[in-house]
Each structure stands twice: as C-alpha cells, then as structure tokens.
C-alpha cells in the first residue's frame, strides 16, 4: 500500500486529513479514529469489538510515524496503543459512512452516548 503523500492534523475541527498519491483524500474525524482504533484493547483481543463511548470531543496530541508503514495517534484521553497503517487509514476513509452508521446504531442499541459522562 502506498504511503500517504500528506497527513495533516486539524486540531480545531478535530479531523485527520490523509492524502494518497492517487489523489484520494480522506478527512477522518478524530472521534471516529478513536472509537475504531486498531488497538487490541478496542478490537477485543480477537473477540467482539468493544463499544467505545464518550469520545465526541476527543483530540489528538501527537501523530508519530511508525516505520514507513503507519502512524500512531496519541489521544488526549490517554489512548495511544493503536497503530494506523496506511491501508487501515484508507479503509477507514473508504468505509466511513458504513462504519459510522453501524457505530451510531450500536450506541443507540446500548443506550450509550457519544458525550463524555461525568461521574
């Protein structure tokens, strides 16, 4: 998979913009990237994917390259174990509409919220 030609973190709009050599550009909301993190913690260690809630206002504090194949995002909620490969970012972009609709349906079914719950 070709590496992106540009990755830009837009803090104010909470979007990671990823541009590929073929001209395809994805603007991926940080909340989306957080709740679909490729980390084992979110992916359920081989079981069902964890339903991550309360991440509507999550931000990224750092984007670090991982070799020549990925980036690691450091979220302000302390999560930083997901490695986002170039192919994973492309899939997240291509599948955004379906993934996001599925996520919202799972939230609704669980009676959960995108908003952070204060205890």
Backbone atoms as SQL, in Angstrom:
CREATE TABLE atoms (id INTEGER PRIMARY KEY, chain TEXT, resi INTEGER, resn TEXT, atom TEXT, x REAL, y REAL, z REAL);
INSERT INTO atoms VALUES
  (1, 'A', 1, 'UNK', 'N', 0.846, -1.181, 0.000),
  (2, 'A', 1, 'UNK', 'CA', 0.000, 0.000, 0.000),
  (3, 'A', 1, 'UNK', 'C', 0.886, 1.237, 0.000),
  (4, 'A', 2, 'UNK', 'N', 0.564, 2.155, -0.892),
  (5, 'A', 2, 'UNK', 'CA', 1.326, 3.402, -0.964),
  (6, 'A', 2, 'UNK', 'C', 1.122, 4.238, 0.285),
  (7, 'A', 3, 'UNK', 'N', 2.202, 4.853, 0.714),
  (8, 'A', 3, 'UNK', 'CA', 2.126, 5.763, 1.852),
  (9, 'A', 3, 'UNK', 'C', 1.409, 7.034, 1.428),
  (10, 'A', 4, 'UNK', 'N', 0.703, 7.672, 2.356),
  (11, 'A', 4, 'UNK', 'CA', 0.084, 8.958, 2.036),
  (12, 'A', 4, 'UNK', 'C', 1.165, 9.978, 1.662),
  (13, 'A', 5, 'UNK', 'N', 0.791, 10.918, 0.828),
  (14, 'A', 5, 'UNK', 'CA', 1.713, 11.998, 0.479),
  (15, 'A', 5, 'UNK', 'C', 1.642, 13.116, 1.504),
  (16, 'A', 6, 'UNK', 'N', 0.546, 13.141, 2.275),
  (17, 'A', 6, 'UNK', 'CA', 0.386, 14.179, 3.287),
  (18, 'A', 6, 'UNK', 'C', -0.592, 13.698, 4.360),
  (19, 'A', 7, 'UNK', 'N', -0.265, 13.993, 5.603),
  (20, 'A', 7, 'UNK', 'CA', -1.157, 13.757, 6.736),
  (21, 'A', 7, 'UNK', 'C', -1.158, 15.038, 7.551),
  (22, 'A', 8, 'UNK', 'N', -2.343, 15.615, 7.740),
  (23, 'A', 8, 'UNK', 'CA', -2.467, 16.872, 8.468),
  (24, 'A', 8, 'UNK', 'C', -3.478, 16.716, 9.587),
  (25, 'A', 9, 'UNK', 'N', -3.064, 17.082, 10.786),
  (26, 'A', 9, 'UNK', 'CA', -3.955, 17.072, 11.938),
  (27, 'A', 9, 'UNK', 'C', -4.576, 18.460, 12.048),
  (28, 'A', 10, 'UNK', 'N', -5.891, 18.523, 11.941),
  (29, 'A', 10, 'UNK', 'CA', -6.631, 19.778, 12.095),
  (30, 'A', 10, 'UNK', 'C', -7.250, 19.774, 13.490),
  (31, 'A', 11, 'UNK', 'N', -6.562, 20.432, 14.431),
  (32, 'A', 11, 'UNK', 'CA', -6.993, 20.399, 15.833),
  (33, 'A', 11, 'UNK', 'C', -8.360, 21.040, 16.036),
  (34, 'A', 12, 'UNK', 'N', -8.591, 22.193, 15.414),
  (35, 'A', 12, 'UNK', 'CA', -9.829, 22.931, 15.658),
  (36, 'A', 12, 'UNK', 'C', -11.055, 22.133, 15.203),
  (37, 'A', 13, 'UNK', 'N', -10.974, 21.513, 14.016),
  (38, 'A', 13, 'UNK', 'CA', -12.112, 20.741, 13.509),
  (39, 'A', 13, 'UNK', 'C', -12.064, 19.276, 13.936),
  (40, 'A', 14, 'UNK', 'N', -10.985, 18.898, 14.639),
  (41, 'A', 14, 'UNK', 'CA', -10.807, 17.519, 15.123),
  (42, 'A', 14, 'UNK', 'C', -10.901, 16.509, 13.981),
  (43, 'A', 15, 'UNK', 'N', -10.054, 16.732, 12.977),
  (44, 'A', 15, 'UNK', 'CA', -10.024, 15.890, 11.785),
  (45, 'A', 15, 'UNK', 'C', -8.574, 15.578, 11.427),
  (46, 'A', 16, 'UNK', 'N', -8.346, 14.328, 10.990),
  (47, 'A', 16, 'UNK', 'CA', -7.054, 13.946, 10.431),
  (48, 'A', 16, 'UNK', 'C', -7.260, 13.832, 8.922),
  (49, 'A', 17, 'UNK', 'N', -6.554, 14.670, 8.175),
  (50, 'A', 17, 'UNK', 'CA', -6.657, 14.659, 6.716),
  (51, 'A', 17, 'UNK', 'C', -5.529, 13.807, 6.149),
  (52, 'A', 18, 'UNK', 'N', -5.888, 12.835, 5.331),
  (53, 'A', 18, 'UNK', 'CA', -4.917, 11.899, 4.761),
  (54, 'A', 18, 'UNK', 'C', -5.044, 11.965, 3.242),
  (55, 'A', 19, 'UNK', 'N', -3.925, 12.284, 2.561),
  (56, 'A', 19, 'UNK', 'CA', -3.901, 12.402, 1.107),
  (57, 'A', 19, 'UNK', 'C', -3.007, 11.303, 0.546),
  (58, 'A', 20, 'UNK', 'N', -3.539, 10.546, -0.406),
  (59, 'A', 20, 'UNK', 'CA', -2.802, 9.443, -1.033),
  (60, 'A', 20, 'UNK', 'C', -2.280, 9.851, -2.409),
  (61, 'A', 21, 'UNK', 'N', -1.241, 9.163, -2.895),
  (62, 'A', 21, 'UNK', 'CA', -0.619, 9.524, -4.179),
  (63, 'A', 21, 'UNK', 'C', -1.592, 9.520, -5.364),
  (64, 'A', 22, 'UNK', 'N', -2.656, 8.726, -5.284),
  (65, 'A', 22, 'UNK', 'CA', -3.618, 8.679, -6.392),
  (66, 'A', 22, 'UNK', 'C', -4.631, 9.822, -6.318),
  (67, 'A', 23, 'UNK', 'N', -4.426, 10.751, -5.379),
  (68, 'A', 23, 'UNK', 'CA', -5.289, 11.916, -5.267),
  (69, 'A', 23, 'UNK', 'C', -6.456, 11.744, -4.310),
  (70, 'A', 24, 'UNK', 'N', -6.671, 10.536, -3.810),
  (71, 'A', 24, 'UNK', 'CA', -7.763, 10.304, -2.859),
  (72, 'A', 24, 'UNK', 'C', -7.405, 10.988, -1.538),
  (73, 'A', 25, 'UNK', 'N', -8.364, 11.753, -1.024),
  (74, 'A', 25, 'UNK', 'CA', -8.190, 12.456, 0.244),
  (75, 'A', 25, 'UNK', 'C', -9.328, 12.074, 1.181),
  (76, 'A', 26, 'UNK', 'N', -8.977, 11.756, 2.402),
  (77, 'A', 26, 'UNK', 'CA', -9.975, 11.450, 3.428),
  (78, 'A', 26, 'UNK', 'C', -9.814, 12.435, 4.570),
  (79, 'A', 27, 'UNK', 'N', -10.936, 12.919, 5.070),
  (80, 'A', 27, 'UNK', 'CA', -10.967, 13.762, 6.266),
  (81, 'A', 27, 'UNK', 'C', -11.649, 12.936, 7.348),
  (82, 'A', 28, 'UNK', 'N', -10.839, 12.353, 8.215),
  (83, 'A', 28, 'UNK', 'CA', -11.309, 11.386, 9.197),
  (84, 'A', 28, 'UNK', 'C', -11.484, 12.050, 10.564),
  (85, 'A', 29, 'UNK', 'N', -12.724, 12.102, 11.077),
  (86, 'A', 29, 'UNK', 'CA', -12.941, 12.678, 12.406),
  (87, 'A', 29, 'UNK', 'C', -12.140, 11.908, 13.470),
  (88, 'A', 30, 'UNK', 'N', -11.565, 12.653, 14.410),
  (89, 'A', 30, 'UNK', 'CA', -10.755, 12.016, 15.450),
  (90, 'A', 30, 'UNK', 'C', -11.594, 11.081, 16.311),
  (91, 'A', 31, 'UNK', 'N', -12.837, 11.444, 16.566),
  (92, 'A', 31, 'UNK', 'CA', -13.727, 10.562, 17.330),
  (93, 'A', 31, 'UNK', 'C', -13.859, 9.214, 16.620),
  (94, 'A', 32, 'UNK', 'N', -14.052, 9.252, 15.321),
  (95, 'A', 32, 'UNK', 'CA', -14.166, 8.030, 14.518),
  (96, 'A', 32, 'UNK', 'C', -12.902, 7.179, 14.645),
  (97, 'A', 33, 'UNK', 'N', -11.743, 7.812, 14.499),
  (98, 'A', 33, 'UNK', 'CA', -10.484, 7.065, 14.605),
  (99, 'A', 33, 'UNK', 'C', -10.293, 6.492, 16.007),
  (100, 'A', 34, 'UNK', 'N', -10.760, 7.205, 17.026),
  (101, 'A', 34, 'UNK', 'CA', -10.620, 6.711, 18.406),
  (102, 'A', 34, 'UNK', 'C', -11.523, 5.517, 18.672),
  (103, 'A', 35, 'UNK', 'N', -12.783, 5.602, 18.252),
  (104, 'A', 35, 'UNK', 'CA', -13.702, 4.511, 18.570),
  (105, 'A', 35, 'UNK', 'C', -13.465, 3.278, 17.703),
  (106, 'A', 36, 'UNK', 'N', -12.777, 3.446, 16.566),
  (107, 'A', 36, 'UNK', 'CA', -12.430, 2.314, 15.714),
  (108, 'A', 36, 'UNK', 'C', -10.930, 2.012, 15.771),
  (109, 'A', 37, 'UNK', 'N', -10.279, 2.403, 16.841),
  (110, 'A', 37, 'UNK', 'CA', -8.847, 2.182, 16.985),
  (111, 'A', 37, 'UNK', 'C', -8.469, 0.731, 16.681),
  (112, 'A', 38, 'UNK', 'N', -7.379, 0.537, 15.936),
  (113, 'A', 38, 'UNK', 'CA', -6.940, -0.828, 15.650),
  (114, 'A', 38, 'UNK', 'C', -6.236, -1.507, 16.830),
  (115, 'A', 39, 'UNK', 'N', -6.268, -0.899, 18.002),
  (116, 'A', 39, 'UNK', 'CA', -5.605, -1.489, 19.169),
  (117, 'A', 39, 'UNK', 'C', -6.316, -2.753, 19.624),
  (118, 'A', 40, 'UNK', 'N', -5.581, -3.637, 20.255),
  (119, 'A', 40, 'UNK', 'CA', -6.169, -4.864, 20.799),
  (120, 'A', 40, 'UNK', 'C', -7.209, -4.539, 21.861),
  (121, 'A', 41, 'UNK', 'N', -6.993, -3.447, 22.603),
  (122, 'A', 41, 'UNK', 'CA', -7.926, -3.019, 23.647),
  (123, 'A', 41, 'UNK', 'C', -9.322, -2.776, 23.058),
  (124, 'A', 42, 'UNK', 'N', -9.391, -2.091, 21.923),
  (125, 'A', 42, 'UNK', 'CA', -10.679, -1.784, 21.288),
  (126, 'A', 42, 'UNK', 'C', -11.170, -2.959, 20.448),
  (127, 'A', 43, 'UNK', 'N', -10.260, -3.643, 19.794),
  (128, 'A', 43, 'UNK', 'CA', -10.636, -4.745, 18.904),
  (129, 'A', 43, 'UNK', 'C', -11.040, -6.006, 19.651),
  (130, 'A', 44, 'UNK', 'N', -10.928, -5.983, 20.966),
  (131, 'A', 44, 'UNK', 'CA', -11.449, -7.087, 21.772),
  (132, 'A', 44, 'UNK', 'C', -10.547, -8.303, 21.840),
  (133, 'A', 45, 'UNK', 'N', -9.262, -8.143, 21.576),
  (134, 'A', 45, 'UNK', 'CA', -8.316, -9.262, 21.675),
  (135, 'A', 45, 'UNK', 'C', -8.838, -10.499, 20.950),
  (136, 'A', 46, 'UNK', 'N', -9.407, -10.294, 19.773),
  (137, 'A', 46, 'UNK', 'CA', -9.908, -11.414, 18.983),
  (138, 'A', 46, 'UNK', 'C', -11.385, -11.678, 19.151),
  (139, 'A', 47, 'UNK', 'N', -12.001, -11.082, 20.150),
  (140, 'A', 47, 'UNK', 'CA', -13.442, -11.233, 20.366),
  (141, 'A', 47, 'UNK', 'C', -14.189, -10.097, 19.698),
  (142, 'A', 48, 'UNK', 'N', -15.397, -9.817, 20.167),
  (143, 'A', 48, 'UNK', 'CA', -16.165, -8.719, 19.578),
  (144, 'A', 48, 'UNK', 'C', -15.522, -7.371, 19.881),
  (145, 'A', 49, 'UNK', 'N', -15.702, -6.431, 18.976),
  (146, 'A', 49, 'UNK', 'CA', -15.137, -5.096, 19.143),
  (147, 'A', 49, 'UNK', 'C', -15.816, -4.388, 20.308),
  (148, 'A', 50, 'UNK', 'N', -15.022, -3.773, 21.162),
  (149, 'A', 50, 'UNK', 'CA', -15.534, -3.027, 22.308),
  (150, 'A', 50, 'UNK', 'C', -16.318, -1.811, 21.817),
  (151, 'A', 51, 'UNK', 'N', -17.414, -1.481, 22.485),
  (152, 'A', 51, 'UNK', 'CA', -18.164, -0.278, 22.175),
  (153, 'A', 51, 'UNK', 'C', -17.556, 0.858, 22.990),
  (154, 'A', 52, 'UNK', 'N', -16.816, 1.731, 22.321),
  (155, 'A', 52, 'UNK', 'CA', -16.161, 2.859, 22.976),
  (156, 'A', 52, 'UNK', 'C', -17.142, 4.027, 22.962),
  (157, 'A', 53, 'UNK', 'N', -17.377, 4.610, 24.128),
  (158, 'A', 53, 'UNK', 'CA', -18.352, 5.694, 24.244),
  (159, 'A', 53, 'UNK', 'C', -17.702, 6.955, 24.803),
  (160, 'A', 54, 'UNK', 'N', -18.432, 8.071, 24.713),
  (161, 'A', 54, 'UNK', 'CA', -17.992, 9.318, 25.333),
  (162, 'A', 54, 'UNK', 'C', -16.780, 9.964, 24.697),
  (163, 'A', 55, 'UNK', 'N', -16.584, 9.778, 23.396),
  (164, 'A', 55, 'UNK', 'CA', -15.377, 10.304, 22.741),
  (165, 'A', 55, 'UNK', 'C', -15.672, 11.424, 21.745),
  (166, 'A', 56, 'UNK', 'N', -16.849, 12.027, 21.837),
  (167, 'A', 56, 'UNK', 'CA', -17.257, 13.070, 20.884),
  (168, 'A', 56, 'UNK', 'C', -16.239, 14.209, 20.790),
  (169, 'A', 57, 'UNK', 'N', -15.650, 14.596, 21.910),
  (170, 'A', 57, 'UNK', 'CA', -14.740, 15.743, 21.932),
  (171, 'A', 57, 'UNK', 'C', -13.268, 15.354, 22.052),
  (172, 'A', 58, 'UNK', 'N', -12.942, 14.104, 21.728),
  (173, 'A', 58, 'UNK', 'CA', -11.553, 13.654, 21.853),
  (174, 'A', 58, 'UNK', 'C', -10.658, 14.400, 20.852),
  (175, 'A', 59, 'UNK', 'N', -9.430, 14.640, 21.278),
  (176, 'A', 59, 'UNK', 'CA', -8.431, 15.292, 20.430),
  (177, 'A', 59, 'UNK', 'C', -7.196, 14.406, 20.344),
  (178, 'A', 60, 'UNK', 'N', -6.321, 14.750, 19.427),
  (179, 'A', 60, 'UNK', 'CA', -5.044, 14.058, 19.283),
  (180, 'A', 60, 'UNK', 'C', -3.945, 15.035, 19.668),
  (181, 'A', 61, 'UNK', 'N', -3.053, 14.590, 20.540),
  (182, 'A', 61, 'UNK', 'CA', -1.962, 15.450, 20.998),
  (183, 'A', 61, 'UNK', 'C', -0.686, 15.249, 20.194),
  (184, 'A', 62, 'UNK', 'N', -0.569, 14.090, 19.520),
  (185, 'A', 62, 'UNK', 'CA', 0.626, 13.827, 18.713),
  (186, 'A', 62, 'UNK', 'C', 0.326, 12.771, 17.656),
  (187, 'A', 63, 'UNK', 'N', 0.978, 12.920, 16.514),
  (188, 'A', 63, 'UNK', 'CA', 0.937, 11.938, 15.436),
  (189, 'A', 63, 'UNK', 'C', 2.383, 11.530, 15.193),
  (190, 'A', 64, 'UNK', 'N', 2.702, 10.271, 15.499),
  (191, 'A', 64, 'UNK', 'CA', 4.080, 9.802, 15.364),
  (192, 'A', 64, 'UNK', 'C', 4.192, 8.761, 14.260),
  (193, 'A', 65, 'UNK', 'N', 5.208, 8.903, 13.394),
  (194, 'A', 65, 'UNK', 'CA', 5.410, 7.870, 12.371),
  (195, 'A', 65, 'UNK', 'C', 5.854, 6.559, 13.005),
  (196, 'A', 66, 'UNK', 'N', 5.419, 5.452, 12.417),
  (197, 'A', 66, 'UNK', 'CA', 5.845, 4.112, 12.831),
  (198, 'A', 66, 'UNK', 'C', 6.452, 3.486, 11.584),
  (199, 'A', 67, 'UNK', 'N', 7.772, 3.445, 11.546),
  (200, 'A', 67, 'UNK', 'CA', 8.457, 2.934, 10.362),
  (201, 'A', 67, 'UNK', 'C', 8.003, 3.675, 9.118),
  (202, 'A', 68, 'UNK', 'N', 7.890, 2.942, 8.030),
  (203, 'A', 68, 'UNK', 'CA', 7.413, 3.513, 6.770),
  (204, 'A', 68, 'UNK', 'C', 6.023, 3.013, 6.420),
  (205, 'A', 69, 'UNK', 'N', 5.290, 2.538, 7.437),
  (206, 'A', 69, 'UNK', 'CA', 4.030, 1.883, 7.124),
  (207, 'A', 69, 'UNK', 'C', 2.824, 2.382, 7.913),
  (208, 'A', 70, 'UNK', 'N', 3.020, 3.274, 8.897),
  (209, 'A', 70, 'UNK', 'CA', 1.898, 3.628, 9.758),
  (210, 'A', 70, 'UNK', 'C', 2.181, 4.882, 10.570),
  (211, 'A', 71, 'UNK', 'N', 1.136, 5.317, 11.299),
  (212, 'A', 71, 'UNK', 'CA', 1.282, 6.368, 12.305),
  (213, 'A', 71, 'UNK', 'C', 0.620, 5.880, 13.589),
  (214, 'A', 72, 'UNK', 'N', 1.097, 6.414, 14.685),
  (215, 'A', 72, 'UNK', 'CA', 0.497, 6.157, 15.992),
  (216, 'A', 72, 'UNK', 'C', -0.102, 7.479, 16.457),
  (217, 'A', 73, 'UNK', 'N', -1.382, 7.452, 16.817),
  (218, 'A', 73, 'UNK', 'CA', -2.066, 8.640, 17.293),
  (219, 'A', 73, 'UNK', 'C', -2.108, 8.624, 18.812),
  (220, 'A', 74, 'UNK', 'N', -1.776, 9.748, 19.417),
  (221, 'A', 74, 'UNK', 'CA', -1.839, 9.902, 20.866),
  (222, 'A', 74, 'UNK', 'C', -3.062, 10.761, 21.176),
  (223, 'A', 75, 'UNK', 'N', -4.095, 10.124, 21.722),
  (224, 'A', 75, 'UNK', 'CA', -5.331, 10.820, 22.034),
  (225, 'A', 75, 'UNK', 'C', -5.248, 11.458, 23.408),
  (226, 'A', 76, 'UNK', 'N', -5.980, 12.554, 23.595),
  (227, 'A', 76, 'UNK', 'CA', -5.913, 13.270, 24.872),
  (228, 'A', 76, 'UNK', 'C', -6.610, 12.542, 26.018),
  (229, 'A', 77, 'UNK', 'N', -7.269, 11.414, 25.713),
  (230, 'A', 77, 'UNK', 'CA', -7.852, 10.605, 26.798),
  (231, 'A', 77, 'UNK', 'C', -6.869, 9.542, 27.287),
  (232, 'A', 78, 'UNK', 'N', -5.623, 9.601, 26.792),
  (233, 'A', 78, 'UNK', 'CA', -4.584, 8.670, 27.223),
  (234, 'A', 78, 'UNK', 'C', -4.412, 7.469, 26.314),
  (235, 'A', 79, 'UNK', 'N', -5.320, 7.258, 25.380),
  (236, 'A', 79, 'UNK', 'CA', -5.216, 6.105, 24.470),
  (237, 'A', 79, 'UNK', 'C', -4.140, 6.376, 23.419),
  (238, 'A', 80, 'UNK', 'N', -3.195, 5.439, 23.289),
  (239, 'A', 80, 'UNK', 'CA', -2.136, 5.608, 22.288),
  (240, 'A', 80, 'UNK', 'C', -1.578, 4.282, 21.800),
  (241, 'A', 81, 'UNK', 'N', -2.354, 3.217, 21.912),
  (242, 'A', 81, 'UNK', 'CA', -1.819, 1.903, 21.548),
  (243, 'A', 81, 'UNK', 'C', -2.201, 1.447, 20.143),
  (244, 'A', 82, 'UNK', 'N', -3.021, 2.209, 19.437),
  (245, 'A', 82, 'UNK', 'CA', -3.401, 1.814, 18.086),
  (246, 'A', 82, 'UNK', 'C', -2.380, 2.261, 17.058),
  (247, 'A', 83, 'UNK', 'N', -2.008, 1.354, 16.177),
  (248, 'A', 83, 'UNK', 'CA', -1.115, 1.670, 15.062),
  (249, 'A', 83, 'UNK', 'C', -1.983, 1.725, 13.801),
  (250, 'A', 84, 'UNK', 'N', -2.023, 2.877, 13.167),
  (251, 'A', 84, 'UNK', 'CA', -2.866, 3.101, 11.985),
  (252, 'A', 84, 'UNK', 'C', -2.005, 2.968, 10.737),
  (253, 'A', 85, 'UNK', 'N', -2.052, 1.788, 10.106),
  (254, 'A', 85, 'UNK', 'CA', -1.275, 1.562, 8.893),
  (255, 'A', 85, 'UNK', 'C', -1.871, 2.369, 7.743),
  (256, 'A', 86, 'UNK', 'N', -1.088, 2.532, 6.680),
  (257, 'A', 86, 'UNK', 'CA', -1.583, 3.272, 5.512),
  (258, 'A', 86, 'UNK', 'C', -2.838, 2.599, 4.956),
  (259, 'A', 87, 'UNK', 'N', -2.839, 1.286, 4.889),
  (260, 'A', 87, 'UNK', 'CA', -4.010, 0.582, 4.353),
  (261, 'A', 87, 'UNK', 'C', -5.207, 0.710, 5.298),
  (262, 'A', 88, 'UNK', 'N', -4.967, 0.683, 6.615),
  (263, 'A', 88, 'UNK', 'CA', -6.065, 0.843, 7.571),
  (264, 'A', 88, 'UNK', 'C', -6.686, 2.228, 7.440),
  (265, 'A', 89, 'UNK', 'N', -5.853, 3.270, 7.304),
  (266, 'A', 89, 'UNK', 'CA', -6.393, 4.623, 7.144),
  (267, 'A', 89, 'UNK', 'C', -7.218, 4.734, 5.871),
  (268, 'A', 90, 'UNK', 'N', -6.754, 4.088, 4.799),
  (269, 'A', 90, 'UNK', 'CA', -7.517, 4.115, 3.545),
  (270, 'A', 90, 'UNK', 'C', -8.856, 3.392, 3.725),
  (271, 'A', 91, 'UNK', 'N', -8.832, 2.241, 4.401),
  (272, 'A', 91, 'UNK', 'CA', -10.076, 1.508, 4.659),
  (273, 'A', 91, 'UNK', 'C', -11.018, 2.317, 5.544),
  (274, 'A', 92, 'UNK', 'N', -10.469, 2.968, 6.582),
  (275, 'A', 92, 'UNK', 'CA', -11.303, 3.811, 7.440),
  (276, 'A', 92, 'UNK', 'C', -11.971, 4.909, 6.616),
  (277, 'A', 93, 'UNK', 'N', -11.230, 5.478, 5.671),
  (278, 'A', 93, 'UNK', 'CA', -11.802, 6.519, 4.817),
  (279, 'A', 93, 'UNK', 'C', -12.851, 5.972, 3.876),
  (280, 'A', 94, 'UNK', 'N', -12.539, 4.883, 3.198),
  (281, 'A', 94, 'UNK', 'CA', -13.460, 4.297, 2.219),
  (282, 'A', 94, 'UNK', 'C', -14.735, 3.778, 2.883),
  (283, 'A', 95, 'UNK', 'N', -14.621, 3.276, 4.104),
  (284, 'A', 95, 'UNK', 'CA', -15.757, 2.656, 4.788),
  (285, 'A', 95, 'UNK', 'C', -16.407, 3.566, 5.833),
  (286, 'A', 96, 'UNK', 'N', -16.051, 4.841, 5.830),
  (287, 'A', 96, 'UNK', 'CA', -16.512, 5.749, 6.874),
  (288, 'A', 96, 'UNK', 'C', -18.035, 5.740, 7.044),
  (289, 'A', 97, 'UNK', 'N', -18.769, 5.947, 5.964),
  (290, 'A', 97, 'UNK', 'CA', -20.234, 6.065, 6.075),
  (291, 'A', 97, 'UNK', 'C', -20.849, 4.824, 6.723),
  (292, 'A', 98, 'UNK', 'N', -20.454, 3.653, 6.250),
  (293, 'A', 98, 'UNK', 'CA', -20.997, 2.397, 6.784),
  (294, 'A', 98, 'UNK', 'C', -20.566, 2.187, 8.230),
  (295, 'A', 99, 'UNK', 'N', -19.270, 2.366, 8.495),
  (296, 'A', 99, 'UNK', 'CA', -18.763, 2.170, 9.856),
  (297, 'A', 99, 'UNK', 'C', -19.444, 3.105, 10.846),
  (298, 'A', 100, 'UNK', 'N', -19.583, 4.371, 10.455),
  (299, 'A', 100, 'UNK', 'CA', -20.148, 5.358, 11.374),
  (300, 'A', 100, 'UNK', 'C', -21.623, 5.056, 11.648),
  (301, 'A', 101, 'UNK', 'N', -22.368, 4.701, 10.617),
  (302, 'A', 101, 'UNK', 'CA', -23.780, 4.346, 10.798),
  (303, 'A', 101, 'UNK', 'C', -23.912, 3.131, 11.722),
  (304, 'A', 102, 'UNK', 'N', -23.053, 2.139, 11.533),
  (305, 'A', 102, 'UNK', 'CA', -23.071, 0.952, 12.396),
  (306, 'A', 102, 'UNK', 'C', -22.749, 1.326, 13.841),
  (307, 'A', 103, 'UNK', 'N', -21.769, 2.197, 14.022),
  (308, 'A', 103, 'UNK', 'CA', -21.380, 2.638, 15.357),
  (309, 'A', 103, 'UNK', 'C', -22.541, 3.353, 16.053),
  (310, 'A', 104, 'UNK', 'N', -23.185, 4.274, 15.338),
  (311, 'A', 104, 'UNK', 'CA', -24.308, 5.012, 15.920),
  (312, 'A', 104, 'UNK', 'C', -25.448, 4.070, 16.284),
  (313, 'A', 105, 'UNK', 'N', -25.683, 3.064, 15.457),
  (314, 'A', 105, 'UNK', 'CA', -26.729, 2.067, 15.753),
  (315, 'A', 105, 'UNK', 'C', -26.366, 1.255, 16.994),
  (316, 'A', 106, 'UNK', 'N', -25.094, 0.872, 17.121),
  (317, 'A', 106, 'UNK', 'CA', -24.650, 0.125, 18.309),
  (318, 'A', 106, 'UNK', 'C', -24.784, 0.977, 19.568),
  (319, 'A', 107, 'UNK', 'N', -24.442, 2.274, 19.471),
  (320, 'A', 107, 'UNK', 'CA', -24.605, 3.182, 20.608),
  (321, 'A', 107, 'UNK', 'C', -26.061, 3.243, 21.038),
  (322, 'A', 108, 'UNK', 'N', -26.939, 3.420, 20.047),
  (323, 'A', 108, 'UNK', 'CA', -28.367, 3.528, 20.331),
  (324, 'A', 108, 'UNK', 'C', -28.891, 2.258, 21.001),
  (325, 'A', 109, 'UNK', 'N', -28.507, 1.122, 20.457),
  (326, 'A', 109, 'UNK', 'CA', -28.959, -0.165, 20.993),
  (327, 'A', 109, 'UNK', 'C', -28.503, -0.354, 22.447),
  (328, 'A', 110, 'UNK', 'N', -27.292, 0.147, 22.741),
  (329, 'A', 110, 'UNK', 'CA', -26.732, 0.002, 24.095),
  (330, 'A', 110, 'UNK', 'C', -27.217, 1.094, 25.035),
  (331, 'A', 111, 'UNK', 'N', -27.939, 2.085, 24.508),
  (332, 'A', 111, 'UNK', 'CA', -28.362, 3.215, 25.339),
  (333, 'A', 111, 'UNK', 'C', -27.194, 4.056, 25.779),
  (334, 'A', 112, 'UNK', 'N', -26.142, 4.078, 24.961),
  (335, 'A', 112, 'UNK', 'CA', -24.902, 4.777, 25.289),
  (336, 'A', 112, 'UNK', 'C', -24.845, 6.131, 24.563),
  (337, 'A', 113, 'UNK', 'N', -23.828, 6.910, 24.873),
  (338, 'A', 113, 'UNK', 'CA', -23.720, 8.260, 24.329),
  (339, 'A', 113, 'UNK', 'C', -22.324, 8.539, 23.774),
  (340, 'A', 114, 'UNK', 'N', -22.306, 9.425, 22.807),
  (341, 'A', 114, 'UNK', 'CA', -21.027, 9.922, 22.281),
  (342, 'A', 114, 'UNK', 'C', -20.425, 10.951, 23.241),
  (343, 'A', 115, 'UNK', 'N', -21.281, 11.560, 24.061),
  (344, 'A', 115, 'UNK', 'CA', -20.826, 12.590, 25.005),
  (345, 'A', 115, 'UNK', 'C', -20.126, 11.951, 26.197),
  (346, 'A', 116, 'UNK', 'N', -19.165, 12.675, 26.726),
  (347, 'A', 116, 'UNK', 'CA', -18.451, 12.190, 27.910),
  (348, 'A', 116, 'UNK', 'C', -19.377, 12.280, 29.120),
  (349, 'A', 117, 'UNK', 'N', -19.447, 11.204, 29.852),
  (350, 'A', 117, 'UNK', 'CA', -20.280, 11.175, 31.053),
  (351, 'A', 117, 'UNK', 'C', -19.410, 11.501, 32.261),
  (352, 'A', 118, 'UNK', 'N', -19.839, 12.460, 33.018),
  (353, 'A', 118, 'UNK', 'CA', -19.085, 12.872, 34.214),
  (354, 'A', 118, 'UNK', 'C', -19.646, 12.164, 35.427),
  (355, 'A', 119, 'UNK', 'N', -18.789, 11.652, 36.241),
  (356, 'A', 119, 'UNK', 'CA', -19.208, 10.941, 37.455),
  (357, 'A', 119, 'UNK', 'C', -18.855, 11.765, 38.664);
